[in-house]
């Protein structure tokens, strides 16, 4: 056979093979992008779930997500206050980078990228149920940062509105277990109040136990909401391709919990399920996880570019790992969190109680920038920036009232009052191995001087890297941003008072 004939046949065969490859590629469907169901309770803190060993509260849906996925032992918010905590979830950034968004009842700059809208631009159907962003004002936003509100129709209506073959990202919010509660709802439901494990900062009194049971009752109501969403996903055959994240936005609404940077306020339950994509289910991880990590995680799993302004670190490597315990030792050995203004409950000015914290497996270090201020708001309610705002950074309820009314009962009650409502020094340091509930401040103990200095330096370094105004300058602006809400009123407050 002549050379040109051989070359011609070779080219023909090559073209056929190339065309075959192209046809094969065209016939292959692209990888299916995962759905995202983000379920977040309002004021649900760690460790109040069956998966963490709580003997009273019943959380079968959360426990199922943990058993069929991953349970995280060390998940922390950015701020133990609703608006900044949720801002951190949406933006993937520490709250101190968000201007007015660092405060409760604030706003958010509409130029800030948020993961739901980024996913919508990439073809996802997005929406939310009940509480998502906020509270606050979004007057400058053309579109809600979490998408369309499906509070009326719920998750089922959202799925009905979704076009065929479209991945979804849904924010399943709740108002539970936010106060107020129906008093004795927990006890009347059959809970054994004697088995409740109280935080050591609470007085052990029937009033307190009943109040905690009422909180548990609403945690269980949230868990039922999650269970219903899982049932719907099973019925439509999309459970296995849906990333389910279940958590709370900060600690329980009790003294020294919500709006505080101890574990009782800053540490939250977290479980993540993703069908067979989780190589080994039932794993328990001790890596430190921040709420800022959720947005980059969702974006990476959806194949969407992560904006450079996001300070969070994707959790994908933890989801894909088959290991338990402390996995990512190089990047997740500590976590940062902090607080700006919760409620304007200081005396005669609109400031909050600004602080920052660093937590590792052994210690919690807190830097209080304004130690002259009241950490839970002033007890002198007539002098509060909001008229009659009574210890405004702590939600009103039976436990709070009991602790205030009985603070002079004995030395023990007085000490508990100080832990929750008294003023705090510029530095706090807690040995979490010896003092897991963080009640004994050892910042001035000479034996801990080297550790305190090291953690203080590490915290300041990280705050500079993340451009925290409290460190690089301009921090007092947090106190001057508008406040669009109201504070807990003193029991003597009358509606006709201005």
Buried (B, 14 or more C-beta within 10 A) or exposed (E): EEEEEEEEEEEEEEEEEEEEEEEEEEEEEEEEBBBBBBBBBBBBBBBBBBBBEBEBBBBBBBBBBBBBBBBBBBBBBBBBBBBBBBBBBBBBBBBBBBBBBBBBBBBBEBEBBBBBBBBBEBEBBBBBBBBBBBEBBBEEBEBBBBBBBBEEBBBBBBBEEBEEEEBBBBBBBBEBBBBEBEBEBBBEEEBEBEEBEBBBBBBEBEBBBBBBBBBBBBBBBBBBBBBBBBEBBEEEEBBBBBBBBBBBBBBBBBBBBBBBBBBBBBBBBBBBBBBEBBEEBEBBBEBBBBBBBBBBBBBBBBEBEBBEEBBBBBBBBBBEBEEBEBBBEEEBEBBBBBBBBBBBBBBEEBBBBBBBBBBBEEBBBBBBBBBEBBBBBBBEBEEBBBBBBBBBBBBBBBBBBBBBEBBEEEEEBBEBBEBBBBEBEEBBBBBBEEBEBBBEBBBEEEEBEEBBEEBBEBBBEBBEEBBBBBBEEEBEEBBEBEBBBEBBBBEEBEEEEE
